[in-house]
Amino acid sequence: MSTTRTKGVSLPKGLSPRLALLLVCVVCTQTTLNLARPLISYRTISLGGGEVAVGLITAAYAMLSLVVALPLGRYTDRHGGTVPVLLTGTCLLVAAPLWLASSSSLPGVTVGSAVLGLGHIVFMMGGQRFITTVSADDALDRNFGLFTAAVSVGQMLGPLGSGLLLGQASGDALTGATSEAFLVGAVTAAVGLLPALLLRRGTSGTPRPPESGDQRGTLSLLRRPGMATGLFTSLALLGAVDLLTAYLPLIAENRGIAPALAGVLLAVRSAASILSRLGLGYLAARWQRRTLIVTSCLGAGTCLVLVTAPGTGVVAMAAALVVGGFLLGIGQPLTMTAVVRTAGAANRGSGLALRLWTNRAGQVALPACASAVSGSLGAASALLFAAVVLLATGGLARFGPGE
């Protein structure tokens, strides 16, 4: 008897129509999200807000997410309806830019930021949980890789779009320019409603039954072997990307690198992450998940150290960011699969929600720590902090799920 794989891993099958619809929806909504977020800061400035206002409004973006993530995950486990959650998130991502386009006060912008953050967490919960309902276990790595690749495309297109739409606008002109840009964002998310509605139409009209098994509370899930490690690994990888995006322009400025070239360096990192996520099915078929996660953390941490090294030129930085971006792209989708499999069939939504909650909390805590470090030691120390966290996480990940 002959087999094509010896470890129970089959070759990736063709992309299903339902998964393709989801990916189109992801690109549209994540483009809107990443277009709107920088616009919120510009809108705040145009309304007379300063650094404190920007910080508070940014915090409002995360506030509702931390409240709804865990109950929403439990809901998908109990009722099995993932497409309605996905559709609700898409509608919120259409509504938030429309609200922001008409907001003429800082409290109004704060509400819009909170709704945008809520839409993001609801959409991601629905989308990730949907992946688990349409994917065989041996296709989870590949499909989560495709999902996160689509997210990365939106992360590239959104900021590019906001910059093009704002152009040279400044001062009072920012109010009108941001309103028009927000409307473009709303239209882009509305395009994503079509594939979401087609997914809804493709269901039988009744929610998918919840999967069998013992449903567990949050503390019980955290006690499962490998769960805490998987959550912290996800947090560290996402935090590293956020810190790289925030501090690389500052490092570039200190080294006399033009802002346009710094933008190219960040785009190179994003493109490398997209490439690795598109090929994740191939990689997962050849190496254990734990091996890939450990390599992602240790390799990306080493690359960040190289980026921060004194005297590193543009070419060397670009090379480190290509390799580091490729490795950073591998880790996130693999932690999704690791968390889902550790949580068990009856708790997949809760596991994913716990991961999203942890990520969002980490997006508050890690930048705060990095800010404290960089305040006394400079911008490069913030990336060095991220590198240390990744290297430590790589060591911890060796004891995570070993599949």
Buried (B, 14 or more C-beta within 10 A) or exposed (E): EEEEEEEEBEEBEEEEEBBEBBBBBBBBBBBBBBBBBBBBBBBBBBBEBEEEBBEBBBBBBBBBBBEBBBEBBBBBBBBBBBBBBBBBBBBBBBBBBBBBBEBEEBEBBBBBBBBBBBBBBBBBBBBBBBBBBBBEBBBBBBBBBBBBBBBBBBBBBBBBBBEEBBEEBEEEEBBEBBBEBBBBBBBBBBBBBBBBBBBBEEBEEEBBEBBEEEBBEBEEBEEBEBBBBBBBBBBBBBBBBBBBBBBBBBBBEEBEBEEEEBBBBBBBBBBBBBBBBBBBBEBBBEEBBBBBBBBBBBBBBBBBBBBBEEEBEBEEBBBBBBBBBBBBBBBBBBBBBBBBBBBBBBBBBBBBBBBBBBBBBBBEEBBEBBBEBBEEEBBBBBBBBBBBBBBBBBEBBBEBBEB
